[in-house]
Every structure is written in C-alpha cells, then in structure tokens.
Amino acid sequence: MTDEPAIHVRGLRKTYGAQVAVEGLDLDVARGECFALLGPNGAGKTTTVEILEGYRPRTGGEVSVLGVDPAKPNRDWRGQVGIVLQGTGEFETVSVREVVRHFATFYPAPRDPDEVIEAVGLTAKANSRAGKLSGGQRRRLDVALGIVGRPELLFLDEPTTGFDPEARQEFWELIHQLADEGTTILLTTHYLYEAEALANRVGVIAAGRMLEVATPATLGGRDEAATVVSWDGPAGREMLSTDTPTAEVLKLGERFGGEVPGLTVSRPTLEEIYLNMIHKAEVTG
Amino acid sequence: MTAVTRPRVGRGPLYAARIGWERGRFEIREFFRQRESVVFTLLFPVILLLFFTQVVNYKIDGGISFAQYFVPAILAVGLFGAAFQTLAIQISTEREKGFLKRLEGTPMPPSAYFIGKIIMVFEVVILETIILLGVSAAMGKVKIPIDGGKWLTWLWVTLLGVAASAVFGMAFSSVARSAKAAPAVVTPVALVLQFISGVFFVFTTAPEWLQLTASMFPLRWIAQGYRSVFLPDSFAQQETVHSWEHGKIAIVLGIWTVVGILVTLRTFRWRSDRDS
C-alpha cells in the first residue's frame, strides 16, 4: 500500500445544465479511515459519492480514488471498491445465499459467502427468498453484496435507513469490524448519532459545498462550546451556561448540601451543532 | 503497512464465458421460480397449437396438414418471444430497478451479462420445443423428422435465431423510456412481425411488399428455416424462390447478430435516464 489517501478530491464541480450540484468540493479520506458525509437532502452528497464510485461523470476538478480516476473505471479497480447504493431490492425468487454466492463469483478474492451472511445477521434467512425479506433485511443483503468482494474501500449510501434500533446496533458492530480489518469506509447518513458512533471524521455538505471537516467531537467548535448545567431549583427548573462545568457542579453540591435534584450536564449534541451550521449556511448562502 | 499485491480480476474471453455461465445459471434459477412466467412462456405455444388446429383448417397445397405447417411457425414465434420480447422487457425492468447499476459496480465483465441472457433464452427455447413437439406427436397430427440432417438444420437455425433475436431485444431494451412503457413498446413490434412473417398463414400468399418488409427482420427467416426442418422438401417449391434458401437464412440472421451487437455496444445503458 502507499501513503496516498484512499480518496483525494480537489475542486470537484458538477453541474446539470444551469443547476450547480457540487461546487469546489475538497475531500481527503485516509486509508483505513471511516469518514461520514452529512448534509440535507439535495446538498450534493449522493452526487459526490456517485462521482467517486465511477457512476457519474464530473464537470470539473481533480479526483483520485485508490489511485484511479473514477471517470475511467477499470475492472481491477471495481474489484477493490464495494458499493452499497441507496434503496434497491431487485431480487425476488432467489435465496439470500444464492445471491451472495453469485456475486462472490465476480471477485478475484471474495469473502466466504456464509461468513458474509453471518456478519450481516442474515444466517437465519440464508435460505429465504430475497423477495420475502423485510426492508431492513433487504438492506443487509445490499451490504452483504457490497462487502463479499473484500473491498479495500467501501461506499455506504444511507445504509441503515429502515433499520430498527437493534439491527442498527448490529450493523454498527459490523462496520467497526470492517474498519478494524483496515477497510476504508465512506458513508453518508442522516443520523447524526450514527456518524458519531462510526466515523473518525465527518464532513458537512450544504448546497454543494463542504462547510467543515472535523472529528465528531470537535465539529463546529463543539468541544469548546459552553456546557449547560441544569437542575431543579426551589422555584422550578434552573440552568446556566458555563466553560467550567465541574466548578459549577461542586458549588451546587455545597448549596444543596449533597445530591443536586435533577442535575444534568450537557454539551450541545452533534445534531444541534449540525443544524446550527446548516441553518447558518442557508442564511448566508 | 506491509506491501500487499492486489488480486487481479480474471480476463479474456474464457473468463467472460465462465462468468457468463454463472449469470446464465442464476437467470435460469430466477426464471423457473416464477411459476406464472414459466407456465405462460412454456405453454403458450401449446395453447396456440391446440387452439388454431381446432378452429382453423386451411387447405395447404402439397397435402400438408395445417398442424404440420403450423408447428414450425409456432416454434419460430416461441423463439422470437423468448429472445426478443422477454429480453427487451426484462432488461428495461432490470435497468429501472437498479440491478444493472449494481452489476456495473462489480468487476463482472460486461459481456458476461449478455452471455447469461442468451444462455437463459436458449434453455427456454429448447424446453418450449420439447414440450410443443411432445404434445404435437401425442396428438398424432404432426410428423417429427427422424433425419439427422434435418436436426442439424434445426440446431443452426435455433442458434443463429436466438442470437439474432436476443441482440435485437437487447438493443431494443433502450427504446422504452421506462419499464412500465416497455411492454407497450415491445409487444406491438412482436405482434406485427408475427403477422407479416407468415406465421398465421402461408407466407407466399401475402402481398409482395409485405413479404419484402418481413424479409428485413429475423422472424421470417427463422420460420422459413424451421419449415425446412418440419415440412417435406417438396414444400420448398412453395417458398418465395422455390427453395429453402438456407444460405440466405444464415446470412440474414448473421447480419442481424453482428449489427445487433454493434448497436447494443453503442447504445446500451446500465442506468435509467434520471440517473446520470
């Protein structure tokens, strides 16, 4: 392997006629990293990802994915890239195992199909017809087909839409496991807590531009933002904003002479930071 | 990190043929589990035969029963339906559902997709033929040839006929703008071709301009090739130029195959319009 990043994008631009979908987007994803792209619908996430996947031509800019320009995809490159697209589900009468085994034949060094089925939690459904799966189970089959080729780089476009909380938890474990094995992952999601659970870094796209790239803990100055301490006072709920939450809590403890009723200490959630950023971008954009 | 050699994907026509075989097996499995389409596709020719031989009884010159004349015609219709109609509709559905996009994202050699389709069609055509001939023989109205040379003719007409009709279907799959519109675009073409290609009446009784039009499409030639298998050679006198024209059949179907492949290569789309 080389030190060059798995994904390298400079000044990416994509227009559809007069409409600009992506404008001057930069992005670097290191090998082995899990990177989450966040952004509202229509912000250019899927356009960007599909350019990187080799599906769409770009209007301008420099793009390299695993050292190859995805506008000129070749089959060796396809063998190293796993793709989980948004909402498919086109299999009806064939079983889960048959589909996964079939797709394994396309790759030079595939994973064992039964292990893949196990990893996505479909072992109990391995012999069921794909058309009889629930929405979440179909999505897991999509993921199985994305990883059966043992990709170096995996694209996941809104992978957990329609999952129940338990399935999502299991899916996250699978992603952690893939990341531990060294798979580079680029995912898009609407669930901020998902990005926080999975990604080393997140990038926020709005109106075709990258607003910020940071770790989930530091996005939008989250680590420096004031902490909110709140409690049940004699006259109802009270709260204060502070940069020194520990000192405030100690003071409160003295005042109440022990436990502080209804005490919470919170930093803004990723979701609050994110919504704030998107809102600002809309106002200034 | 340690240097790893990336595995390279397989290359060359043999590899494409192997993956095409895998595709074909998968397609056949999918097809045979859809009970409605299996029953309809395989029994439709039999229904046609039973219906027409009950209702119609044209007198055909040369002492040939209508059933005997009709069997090669139905075989030709069955072949053309399985290759042209099924593929044109199926491929536009697979495009719209995103299945082709999914395949495009894998290292599968693109030719394997087309090879798989042709393997599936060939299997369907062979089964249709076995069932139709079985029923015809059981009815006792149709003589099945026992001459090896006739069956050799059957084999090459079938191979070339499937190839020409299948690539026509593949190329045509891009004409329909949506999967919903596909049957509406494809079915009339097939029906008109059936009608003008001498399937439902003796070809030479059609007006000349109709014969000429039909001669530009594969179905007419497949039907004529099959007639040369199932009708006595004396019937060749009643063909347009008083001969089975085997050479011409091979040339026309061959041209259709080559031109169809070229058109498909130039126009085939793995994604629908709204997806580029």
Interface residues (C-beta under 8 A of the other chain):
Chain A: M1 R31 E53 G54 Y55 R56 R75 D76 R78 G79 Q80 V81 I83 L85 T88 G89 E90 F91 E92 T93 V94 E98 H102 F103 T105 F106 Y107 P108 A109 R129 L145 G149 E152
Chain B: M1 T2 A3 V4 R6 P7 R8 V9 G10 I19 E22 F26 R29 E30 R33 Q34 E94 K97 G98 F99 K101 R102 E104 G105 T106 P107 M108 P109 R271 S276
